[in-house]
């Protein structure tokens, strides 16, 4: 069966849609043209992936739309990115291998289920926490979209033994296929059939502070502190650009890395951000554009004094007694999340997202000498993403 026949056959496979969150696509690469294939294929995609359907764990479900929001068919593929240990070994000028690890077809209504084959992951692409970072490409003819995401595989051996497992925690992507014209630079002609197209090359690095946590005591007699474990995973924003210049960047998903260092900040009555430092890399993608991606935690930490904030509104207000300590350390409930929590603005003109769950190794604590009240911004303090102290709520 030829490539076109295989693609058509696979498009009839049943898909399982599980909706968890909707991610809106924010950036589009210039259109690639693969000269030898019966349909356009991005140059970064290894065409050998199309020899057979992908069997393995589902990492994303979703839908493809056109410029007007209408459902459209298409092809979706996943490329793996090195974990933080391997990524940190690359030097400026090095090419970054991005093996294609899965593909699927979107049906006429645009829906798809994307699976990856863990056996296609080389050493250094599955992190110690079981995460794999992926670039998801979607295309149909002259239209293209991409998004960055992470997926946690419980353990490599689990999925080698049961490659057809259906997971219930996969994200849902809504990818809008766009015509490949960059308004800032005009029409871009891209030829992935020319040798060298589709390669990622590290061209520079920069250090960024991340607002990893916060605490907001009201009384001077109330103290608070924060701790972050060395193996705790955090999800940091990814950005893309047509030309790589300052101010031309758009958010395009996120990658997961480990915090790297055990940190515990001392108690204080100040309202504070707790910051950690991440090394980011800027990569050129030949024939496509540019990417900014997190590489690793550097180990440096800081504290920034901030103004008190009040999120108190019913019903998310609880009273706390005197001589009492409250600690938000449960993994259930909302994540701690800041849309601009990664301070890359001075480098690329855009701050990126920071997101992590709470846990025994990622906790915010308040100690009350006098009675007071705690408020959550989106739930009771036990489950809220952000927490403030307000004695008069």
Beta strands, then each sheet from edge to edge (+ up, - down):
strand 1: 22-24
strand 2: 58-65
strand 3: 74-81
strand 4: 95-96
strand 5: 100-106
strand 6: 111-115
strand 7: 131-140
strand 8: 143-152
strand 9: 171-176
strand 10: 178-179
strand 11: 181-182
strand 12: 186-187
strand 13: 200-215
strand 14: 222-228
strand 15: 233-241
strand 16: 250-258
strand 17: 263-264
strand 18: 272-285
strand 19: 289-305
strand 20: 317-320
strand 21: 324-328
strand 22: 336-343
strand 23: 352-356
strand 24: 362-368
strand 25: 372-376
strand 26: 387-389
sheet 1: 1+ 9+ 2+ 6-
sheet 2: 5+ 3- 7+ 8- 10+
sheet 3: 4+ 13- 18+ 19- 15+ 16-
sheet 4: 4+ 13- 22+ 23-
sheet 5: 11+ 12-
sheet 6: 17+ 14- 24+ 21-
sheet 7: 20+ 25- 26+
end
